[in-house]
Amino acid sequence: MEIHGNTTGLGPSERKALERLYRRRVPFSELTTAELTRSLCEASQLTRRQVGVLVNRNGEVEYVVVGDSSKLFLPDVGRARAGSGRFRGLRLIHTHLRSEPLTRDDLVDLTRLRLDLVAAICVSPEGEPRSVYYAHCVPTAAAGDAPHRSYGPIPYAKLSVDTAELITALEEEFARAARTRTVKAKDGRAILLHVCEKSKSRMVEASLRELAELARTAGVEVTDTVVQVRDRIDPKTVVGRGKLDDIVIRAMQLDVDVLIVDRNLNATQAAAIAKLTDLKVIDRTQLILDIFAQRAQSQDGKLEVELAQTRYLLPRLGTRDDALSRLTGGIGGRGPGETKLEIGKRRARDRINYLEGRLQELEKRRKQQRHRRIESPEPMVAIVGYTNAGKSTLLNTLTDAGVLAEDKLFATLDTRSRKLHLGPDQEIVLTDTVGFIRDLPRDLWSAFKATFEEAAEADLLLHVVDVADPAYEDHIHATEELLRELTLLGVPRVLVLNKSDKLPAGQSGELARRYEGVAVSATDRTTLTALAERLRKELFAERTGDAEAGVLITSPLA
């Protein structure tokens, strides 16, 4: 019989007193029994520590837990029972040595673990039960409502609670609330968490706005945002423990089961946050990968996304507890054993090797296709830029390409090429590429490989930027930084200031002069004449005078 929690320093007699607690039985209809209460008080007086039991609905003690004088250290109690509105099926009954009410830790454990109920028995110095506090979860009608209700102090002799009736009624109420709640997103509801150091606090608003757009693109409903600015990032949990407790409460209030963290977490950090919050934890990389998996259409794109996902998952297969199922969504129970972990890692490595081989074959095919295009007389122009800047819309307006263009991040993941006829003997190949994004993780670079190859072979880059976005300068910098890392800054490029029609009068012209770019609205063909002239100047300088300004004749690339 295992004793959980703070077992350091326990003597043989103390251990025996704690082990005897496993013999007690508590009917579902009773909060506690005289026998259990007496045993808890005796063990608590003997150890001078808080002592508690987790009792299931059959009346059996599943866990005996010991803490210190002010708190308990609960074990991993596994996954919650399946079903809308259902609780864990365990209630915590424990002692308090100072006659204090339920603590914040008690209420957070109640909420985080979705326990049936938490009760604290206040023990006198003589080891007698004085009074009882208890609390249970409640559905919240408004965002500011507490997700639990507390009672007490109740004199122990007057304690009378039908817990079976109470918990059954509460589960029915939770289930009713879940059925009536309108689900607005297909992949659940989430809280966004942004943590940064004080030196980077100016980026909070723009970063959260971008994360919210990523979540919306992935099909997740954002219910709340949490921000913490710290002197230094916690190396284990990123955010402080108190803020994690606040997130647990908010998640219960808003019926949320997903926490999206606005940074890239290592496997240890993700597992620690998942364990402390009992939420599914998704970092920025995983969120982007989910979007890629939804939107990849070509064979290359699907293989590249799967490769990036498998590489991301491999180090997280070492997570041995229940947090793994929250991190990956694929493994349930208490977590796999060592054998399953090793099998999973070996299969992941084998899959990585297979995907790398397939992608090498497809890369050779792409090289052959590009070689044929390079041999053609038409100049090649690649449209690059930050995600959702309007690159696909520009391609559609210029060439009637009909490619997917949505007001979402990463709407385009596969390159598309079309011919654009600017005038007599002035034909170019225009290629749309996947959008860039700041702090692009290395694991995702393979998913951009086709785009990088197209850009590297181009005679000219059209760098499209959404100047209506308040963070457009950061987007320009992020794109230029990626081009620098890809050694593509040597390729001639033209800055295209898209959505200039949304700016105050005169501002678009000022920006065009500052950046030596071209101000356009990608949805309005009449604004693209200046861009056509710039393309002629850059690509057909010696023949620019022969072309008719404003003539755009298109045809699909064979």
DOKEMAR-950011 format. One line per field, with one value per residue (C-alpha): residue in three letters; x, y, z. Coordinates in nm, 2 decimals, decimal comma. Example, Ala and Ser with C-alpha at 12.3 -4.5 7.8 and 13.67 -1.06 7.14 Angstrom:
<sites>
res <- ala  ser
px <- 1,23  1,37
py <- -0,45  -0,11
pz <- 0,78  0,71
</sites>
This chain:
<sites>
res <- met  glu  ile  his  gly  asn  thr  thr  gly  leu  gly  pro  ser  glu  arg  lys  ala  leu  glu  arg  leu  tyr  arg  arg  arg  val  pro  phe  ser  glu  leu  thr  thr  ala  glu  leu  thr  arg  ser  leu  cys  glu  ala  ser  gln  leu  thr  arg  arg  gln  val  gly  val  leu  val  asn  arg  asn  gly  glu  val  glu  tyr  val  val  val  gly  asp  ser  ser  lys  leu  phe  leu  pro  asp  val  gly  arg  ala  arg  ala  gly  ser  gly  arg  phe  arg  gly  leu  arg  leu  ile  his  thr  his  leu  arg  ser  glu  pro  leu  thr  arg  asp  asp  leu  val  asp  leu  thr  arg  leu  arg  leu  asp  leu  val  ala  ala  ile  cys  val  ser  pro  glu  gly  glu  pro  arg  ser  val  tyr  tyr  ala  his  cys  val  pro  thr  ala  ala  ala  gly  asp  ala  pro  his  arg  ser  tyr  gly  pro  ile  pro  tyr  ala  lys  leu  ser  val  asp  thr  ala  glu  leu  ile  thr  ala  leu  glu  glu  glu  phe  ala  arg  ala  ala  arg  thr  arg  thr  val  lys  ala  lys  asp  gly  arg  ala  ile  leu  leu  his  val  cys  glu  lys  ser  lys  ser  arg  met  val  glu  ala  ser  leu  arg  glu  leu  ala  glu  leu  ala  arg  thr  ala  gly  val  glu  val  thr  asp  thr  val  val  gln  val  arg  asp  arg  ile  asp  pro  lys  thr  val  val  gly  arg  gly  lys  leu  asp  asp  ile  val  ile  arg  ala  met  gln  leu  asp  val  asp  val  leu  ile  val  asp  arg  asn  leu  asn  ala  thr  gln  ala  ala  ala  ile  ala  lys  leu  thr  asp  leu  lys  val  ile  asp  arg  thr  gln  leu  ile  leu  asp  ile  phe  ala  gln  arg  ala  gln  ser  gln  asp  gly  lys  leu  glu  val  glu  leu  ala  gln  thr  arg  tyr  leu  leu  pro  arg  leu  gly  thr  arg  asp  asp  ala  leu  ser  arg  leu  thr  gly  gly  ile  gly  gly  arg  gly  pro  gly  glu  thr  lys  leu  glu  ile  gly  lys  arg  arg  ala  arg  asp  arg  ile  asn  tyr  leu  glu  gly  arg  leu  gln  glu  leu  glu  lys  arg  arg  lys  gln  gln  arg  his  arg  arg  ile  glu  ser  pro  glu  pro  met  val  ala  ile  val  gly  tyr  thr  asn  ala  gly  lys  ser  thr  leu  leu  asn  thr  leu  thr  asp  ala  gly  val  leu  ala  glu  asp  lys  leu  phe  ala  thr  leu  asp  thr  arg  ser  arg  lys  leu  his  leu  gly  pro  asp  gln  glu  ile  val  leu  thr  asp  thr  val  gly  phe  ile  arg  asp  leu  pro  arg  asp  leu  trp  ser  ala  phe  lys  ala  thr  phe  glu  glu  ala  ala  glu  ala  asp  leu  leu  leu  his  val  val  asp  val  ala  asp  pro  ala  tyr  glu  asp  his  ile  his  ala  thr  glu  glu  leu  leu  arg  glu  leu  thr  leu  leu  gly  val  pro  arg  val  leu  val  leu  asn  lys  ser  asp  lys  leu  pro  ala  gly  gln  ser  gly  glu  leu  ala  arg  arg  tyr  glu  gly  val  ala  val  ser  ala  thr  asp  arg  thr  thr  leu  thr  ala  leu  ala  glu  arg  leu  arg  lys  glu  leu  phe  ala  glu  arg  thr  gly  asp  ala  glu  ala  gly  val  leu  ile  thr  ser  pro  leu  ala
px <- 0,00  0,17  0,18  0,19  0,32  0,58  0,69  1,03  1,10  0,80  0,87  0,73  0,44  0,34  0,35  0,13  -0,12  -0,13  -0,16  -0,46  -0,65  -0,67  -0,91  -1,17  -1,49  -1,71  -2,05  -2,11  -2,39  -2,17  -1,90  -1,70  -1,76  -1,67  -1,41  -1,24  -1,25  -1,10  -0,82  -0,74  -0,72  -0,50  -0,26  -0,24  -0,17  0,09  0,28  0,20  0,12  -0,19  -0,32  -0,58  -0,75  -0,89  -1,21  -1,39  -1,77  -1,76  -1,64  -1,28  -0,98  -0,77  -0,49  -0,35  -0,16  0,06  0,19  0,34  0,18  0,01  -0,06  -0,09  0,11  -0,14  -0,03  -0,11  -0,46  -0,48  -0,73  -1,07  -1,38  -1,51  -1,83  -1,96  -1,99  -1,85  -1,62  -1,32  -1,51  -1,29  -1,34  -1,06  -1,10  -0,81  -0,71  -0,61  -0,40  -0,47  -0,85  -0,80  -1,06  -0,99  -0,68  -0,61  -0,42  -0,73  -0,96  -0,71  -0,68  -1,06  -1,09  -0,78  -0,86  -1,24  -1,28  -1,62  -1,56  -1,29  -1,33  -1,10  -1,15  -1,00  -0,82  -0,78  -0,44  -0,59  -0,65  -1,03  -1,23  -1,36  -1,52  -1,54  -1,51  -1,60  -1,64  -1,75  -1,74  -2,03  -2,11  -2,02  -2,28  -2,04  -1,67  -1,61  -1,80  -1,60  -1,60  -1,66  -1,88  -1,75  -1,92  -1,81  -1,71  -1,96  -1,93  -1,83  -2,12  -2,37  -2,23  -2,50  -2,44  -2,59  -2,29  -2,44  -2,74  -2,53  -2,27  -2,53  -2,72  -2,41  -2,30  -2,65  -2,62  -2,28  -2,40  -2,70  -2,47  -2,24  -2,53  -2,67  -2,34  -2,29  -1,97  -1,82  -1,51  -1,45  -1,14  -1,24  -1,19  -0,86  -0,69  -0,38  -0,08  0,19  0,51  0,80  1,08  1,05  1,29  1,04  0,72  0,65  0,57  0,30  -0,01  0,11  0,23  -0,10  -0,30  -0,10  -0,14  -0,52  -0,52  -0,32  -0,57  -0,87  -0,70  -0,65  -1,03  -0,99  -1,22  -1,01  -1,20  -0,94  -0,58  -0,33  -0,01  0,29  0,59  0,88  1,24  1,34  1,15  1,10  1,32  1,08  0,72  0,79  0,53  0,50  0,31  0,06  -0,03  -0,07  -0,32  -0,51  -0,52  -0,67  -0,95  -1,01  -1,02  -1,29  -1,49  -1,48  -1,51  -1,17  -0,95  -0,67  -0,38  -0,19  0,15  0,29  0,64  0,82  0,84  1,08  0,94  1,01  0,83  0,53  0,50  0,53  0,27  0,03  0,08  0,02  -0,29  -0,44  -0,50  -0,39  -0,08  0,00  0,30  0,35  0,53  0,26  -0,01  0,15  0,21  -0,16  -0,25  0,00  -0,15  -0,50  -0,40  -0,12  -0,26  0,03  0,22  0,54  0,35  0,19  0,51  0,70  0,44  0,44  0,82  0,81  0,54  0,73  1,05  0,86  0,70  1,01  1,16  0,82  0,78  1,00  0,72  0,62  0,31  -0,04  0,07  0,17  -0,19  -0,25  0,05  -0,01  -0,38  -0,30  -0,21  -0,44  -0,44  -0,15  0,11  0,30  0,56  0,93  0,88  0,60  0,81  1,11  0,89  0,73  1,07  1,20  0,89  0,92  1,29  1,20  0,92  1,15  1,40  1,13  0,99  1,34  1,39  1,06  1,12  1,46  1,30  1,04  1,32  1,50  1,17  1,13  1,48  1,41  1,09  1,27  1,56  1,31  1,16  1,51  1,59  1,28  1,33  1,07  1,21  1,10  0,94  0,86  0,60  0,73  0,63  0,47  0,18  -0,17  0,00  -0,21  0,03  -0,23  -0,47  -0,21  -0,14  -0,51  -0,57  -0,27  -0,32  -0,68  -0,50  -0,80  -0,57  -0,71  -0,70  -0,85  -0,82  -0,63  -0,27  -0,10  -0,39  -0,13  0,11  0,18  0,36  0,16  0,31  0,13  0,24  0,19  0,20  0,30  0,33  0,49  0,77  0,73  0,61  0,71  0,65  0,49  0,51  0,31  0,49  0,40  0,40  0,68  0,63  0,85  1,06  1,01  1,13  1,39  1,16  0,94  1,20  1,16  0,79  0,91  1,17  0,98  0,92  1,29  1,39  1,15  1,28  1,64  1,59  1,39  1,52  1,32  1,13  0,81  0,81  0,44  0,37  0,03  0,08  -0,26  -0,13  0,00  0,30  0,39  0,75  0,81  0,68  0,92  1,20  1,10  1,08  1,41  1,58  1,45  1,57  1,91  1,93  1,85  2,12  1,85  1,92  2,13  1,82  1,67  1,34  1,07  0,86  0,49  0,29  -0,05  -0,38  -0,27  -0,63  -0,69  -0,44  -0,51  -0,48  -0,12  0,03  0,07  0,27  0,49  0,56  0,63  0,89  1,05  1,08  1,13  0,83  0,50  0,17  -0,12  -0,45  -0,42  -0,80  -0,82  -0,67  -0,67  -0,41  -0,16  -0,05  0,24  0,35  0,34  0,56  0,80  0,82  0,90  1,16  1,33  1,31  1,29  1,47  1,59  1,24  1,03  0,95  0,79  0,52  0,18  0,13  -0,14  -0,19  -0,21  -0,27  -0,26  -0,24  -0,19  0,16  0,16
py <- 0,00  0,31  0,64  0,94  1,29  1,40  1,07  1,20  1,14  0,92  0,65  0,29  0,38  0,68  0,47  0,21  0,47  0,60  0,25  0,17  0,45  0,22  -0,01  0,26  0,26  0,57  0,54  0,76  0,94  1,04  1,31  1,12  0,86  0,86  0,59  0,77  1,10  0,95  0,78  1,09  1,30  1,04  1,02  1,39  1,44  1,17  1,31  1,68  1,71  1,74  1,39  1,31  1,04  1,03  0,82  0,68  0,65  0,28  0,40  0,27  0,47  0,49  0,71  0,81  1,14  1,32  1,67  1,92  2,14  2,37  2,17  1,84  1,70  1,52  1,24  1,21  1,08  1,00  1,12  1,26  1,04  1,07  1,25  1,61  1,76  1,46  1,49  1,28  1,03  1,10  1,33  1,46  1,44  1,58  1,75  2,11  2,16  2,53  2,54  2,74  2,74  2,57  2,72  2,84  2,51  2,32  2,51  2,49  2,11  2,09  2,29  2,15  1,78  1,82  1,64  1,55  1,75  1,87  1,87  1,99  1,86  2,10  1,91  2,04  2,01  1,71  1,54  1,58  1,70  2,06  2,17  2,10  2,31  2,17  2,29  2,17  2,29  2,48  2,59  2,96  3,19  3,48  3,50  3,67  3,40  3,16  2,81  2,66  2,71  2,68  2,60  2,63  2,63  2,36  2,21  1,85  1,72  1,90  1,79  1,65  1,63  1,38  1,38  1,13  1,35  1,67  1,53  1,37  1,69  1,89  1,66  1,69  2,07  2,07  1,84  2,07  2,37  2,20  2,10  2,45  2,62  2,72  2,57  2,83  2,64  2,29  2,22  2,35  2,65  2,79  3,04  3,22  3,27  3,52  3,53  3,76  3,94  4,31  4,40  4,25  4,38  4,63  4,33  4,19  4,33  4,25  3,90  3,82  3,95  3,72  3,42  3,48  3,48  3,15  3,00  3,12  2,97  2,64  2,63  2,72  2,96  3,20  3,27  3,47  3,59  3,59  3,80  3,78  4,00  3,87  3,96  3,62  3,32  3,03  2,75  2,48  2,61  2,94  3,12  3,15  2,89  3,15  3,25  2,88  2,86  3,16  2,99  2,67  2,88  3,07  2,75  2,61  2,93  2,94  2,56  2,55  2,25  2,40  2,63  2,79  2,93  3,21  3,07  2,75  2,51  2,22  1,88  1,93  2,27  2,14  1,84  2,04  2,29  2,02  1,83  2,14  2,26  1,94  2,12  2,03  2,25  2,37  2,59  2,82  2,55  2,29  2,54  2,63  2,26  2,19  2,47  2,32  1,98  2,11  2,31  2,12  2,00  1,88  1,56  1,76  1,97  1,68  1,49  1,80  1,87  1,51  1,52  1,84  1,70  1,37  1,56  1,78  1,48  1,26  1,43  1,44  1,07  1,06  1,21  0,92  1,04  1,13  1,47  1,29  1,23  1,60  1,70  1,46  1,38  1,02  0,81  0,77  0,61  0,67  0,69  0,42  0,19  0,20  -0,07  0,13  0,44  0,28  0,12  0,46  0,63  0,37  0,39  0,77  0,75  0,50  0,72  1,02  0,83  0,72  1,07  1,22  0,96  1,04  1,41  1,37  1,20  1,48  1,74  1,59  1,61  1,98  2,05  1,91  2,11  2,43  2,36  2,35  2,68  2,84  2,74  2,93  3,30  3,43  3,59  3,43  3,64  3,50  3,67  3,65  3,82  3,78  3,54  3,69  4,00  3,94  3,74  3,50  3,78  3,97  3,66  3,61  3,98  3,99  3,65  3,53  3,23  3,13  3,00  2,99  3,34  3,37  3,62  3,37  3,29  3,04  3,01  2,91  2,63  2,51  2,71  2,81  2,96  3,15  3,34  3,72  3,91  4,27  4,37  4,28  4,02  4,09  3,77  3,66  3,36  3,47  3,23  3,25  3,12  3,03  3,32  3,38  3,44  3,57  3,33  3,04  2,73  2,52  2,22  2,40  2,50  2,18  2,27  2,59  2,42  2,44  2,81  2,87  2,69  2,90  3,22  3,12  3,07  3,39  3,69  3,92  3,90  4,09  4,14  4,20  4,37  4,46  4,82  4,84  4,61  4,81  4,57  4,60  4,72  4,41  4,20  4,36  4,30  3,94  3,87  4,04  3,84  3,51  3,61  3,69  3,35  3,19  3,40  3,55  3,92  3,92  3,86  4,19  4,27  4,52  4,61  4,60  4,80  4,62  4,74  5,10  5,20  5,15  5,42  5,79  6,00  6,07  5,81  5,54  5,77  5,87  5,50  5,42  5,69  5,59  5,23  5,29  5,05  5,04  5,11  4,89  4,73  4,37  4,35  4,64  4,58  4,96  5,02  4,77  4,98  5,12  4,77  4,66  4,95  4,86  4,50  4,62  4,85  4,59  4,30  4,46  4,79  4,81  4,76  4,95  5,22  4,98  4,85  5,00  5,11  4,93  4,63  4,31  3,99  3,66  3,29  2,99  2,84  2,50
pz <- 0,00  -0,13  0,07  -0,17  -0,12  0,14  0,29  0,40  0,77  0,84  1,11  1,11  1,34  1,13  0,81  0,97  1,08  0,72  0,57  0,79  0,61  0,30  0,51  0,55  0,35  0,28  0,13  -0,17  0,01  0,30  0,30  0,56  0,83  1,20  1,15  0,86  1,04  1,36  1,16  0,97  1,29  1,46  1,16  1,13  1,50  1,49  1,19  1,25  0,88  0,67  0,58  0,32  0,12  -0,23  -0,22  -0,52  -0,56  -0,45  -0,12  -0,16  -0,06  -0,38  -0,26  0,09  0,07  0,32  0,30  0,54  0,80  0,55  0,23  0,06  -0,24  -0,46  -0,69  -1,06  -1,05  -1,43  -1,69  -1,61  -1,67  -2,02  -2,09  -2,10  -1,75  -1,56  -1,26  -1,17  -0,96  -0,66  -0,36  -0,14  0,24  0,43  0,76  0,84  1,15  1,21  1,17  0,85  0,57  0,24  0,09  -0,26  -0,33  -0,22  -0,46  -0,75  -0,70  -0,70  -1,02  -1,20  -1,13  -1,16  -0,83  -0,70  -0,38  -0,15  0,23  0,51  0,86  1,12  1,39  1,74  1,93  2,11  1,78  1,77  1,47  1,53  1,21  0,84  0,53  0,19  -0,17  -0,51  -0,87  -1,02  -1,38  -1,43  -1,58  -1,63  -1,69  -1,35  -1,15  -0,93  -1,07  -0,72  -0,42  -0,06  0,27  0,63  0,90  0,99  1,34  1,28  1,50  1,28  0,94  0,72  0,34  0,10  -0,14  -0,38  -0,44  -0,46  -0,70  -0,93  -0,95  -1,02  -1,30  -1,46  -1,43  -1,60  -1,87  -1,94  -1,95  -2,20  -2,43  -2,44  -2,50  -2,86  -3,00  -3,24  -3,34  -3,45  -3,25  -2,91  -2,69  -2,58  -2,36  -2,50  -2,28  -2,37  -2,15  -2,22  -2,05  -1,98  -2,26  -2,51  -2,36  -2,65  -2,88  -2,65  -2,83  -3,19  -3,08  -2,92  -3,22  -3,44  -3,21  -3,20  -3,58  -3,59  -3,35  -3,56  -3,87  -3,69  -3,60  -3,23  -3,04  -2,83  -2,50  -2,31  -2,31  -2,02  -2,02  -1,78  -1,81  -1,61  -1,52  -1,65  -1,80  -1,56  -1,72  -1,61  -1,64  -1,84  -1,63  -1,25  -1,05  -0,93  -1,28  -1,37  -1,09  -1,23  -1,57  -1,41  -1,26  -1,58  -1,78  -1,55  -1,56  -1,94  -2,00  -2,18  -2,23  -2,44  -2,35  -2,64  -2,54  -2,75  -2,76  -2,86  -2,56  -2,51  -2,42  -2,05  -2,03  -2,22  -1,99  -1,67  -1,77  -1,88  -1,55  -1,34  -1,53  -1,66  -1,99  -2,34  -2,40  -2,75  -2,83  -3,13  -3,34  -3,29  -3,37  -3,70  -3,78  -3,72  -3,97  -4,22  -4,18  -4,25  -4,55  -4,74  -5,07  -5,28  -5,23  -5,14  -4,89  -4,71  -4,68  -4,56  -4,30  -4,17  -4,15  -3,95  -3,72  -3,66  -3,58  -3,34  -3,17  -3,13  -2,82  -2,66  -2,68  -2,37  -2,16  -1,94  -1,75  -1,84  -1,98  -2,30  -2,40  -2,35  -2,56  -2,85  -2,82  -2,91  -2,61  -2,31  -1,97  -1,73  -2,00  -2,19  -2,04  -2,14  -2,41  -2,58  -2,56  -2,73  -2,99  -3,06  -3,09  -3,32  -3,55  -3,55  -3,66  -3,93  -4,05  -4,06  -4,27  -4,51  -4,55  -4,60  -4,88  -5,05  -5,03  -5,19  -5,48  -5,52  -5,49  -5,79  -5,98  -5,88  -6,00  -6,34  -6,37  -6,26  -6,50  -6,79  -6,68  -6,64  -6,99  -7,11  -7,21  -6,96  -6,64  -6,31  -6,04  -5,69  -5,46  -5,10  -4,78  -4,44  -4,41  -4,49  -4,66  -4,98  -5,20  -5,34  -5,40  -5,59  -5,81  -5,87  -5,97  -6,20  -6,37  -6,29  -6,14  -5,92  -5,63  -5,28  -5,11  -4,77  -4,48  -4,28  -4,20  -4,42  -4,66  -4,92  -4,85  -5,21  -5,47  -5,78  -6,10  -6,38  -6,68  -6,69  -7,02  -6,97  -7,33  -7,67  -7,60  -7,23  -7,06  -6,71  -6,49  -6,16  -5,86  -5,54  -5,23  -4,87  -4,63  -4,38  -4,01  -3,73  -3,52  -3,77  -3,59  -3,76  -3,76  -4,00  -4,25  -4,44  -4,50  -4,67  -4,89  -5,21  -5,15  -5,08  -5,40  -5,61  -5,45  -5,50  -5,88  -5,93  -6,12  -5,90  -5,57  -5,51  -5,13  -5,04  -4,71  -4,55  -4,47  -4,30  -4,02  -3,72  -3,71  -4,08  -4,00  -3,78  -4,07  -4,32  -4,08  -4,02  -4,39  -4,46  -4,18  -4,33  -4,67  -4,52  -4,35  -4,68  -4,85  -5,08  -5,01  -5,33  -5,54  -5,67  -5,50  -5,51  -5,20  -5,27  -5,02  -5,03  -4,88  -4,92  -4,99  -4,61  -4,52  -4,47  -4,79  -4,89  -4,65  -4,91  -5,14  -4,85  -4,76  -5,13  -5,14  -4,81  -4,90  -5,28  -5,33  -5,50  -5,33  -5,44  -5,35  -5,46  -5,49  -5,73  -6,08  -6,16  -5,88  -6,04  -6,33  -6,14  -6,04  -6,40  -6,50  -6,22  -6,34  -6,69  -6,56  -6,35  -6,61  -6,95  -6,90  -7,26  -7,40  -7,15  -7,39  -7,64  -7,39  -7,35  -6,99  -6,80  -7,03  -6,84  -7,04  -6,86  -6,93  -6,70  -6,69  -6,87
</sites>
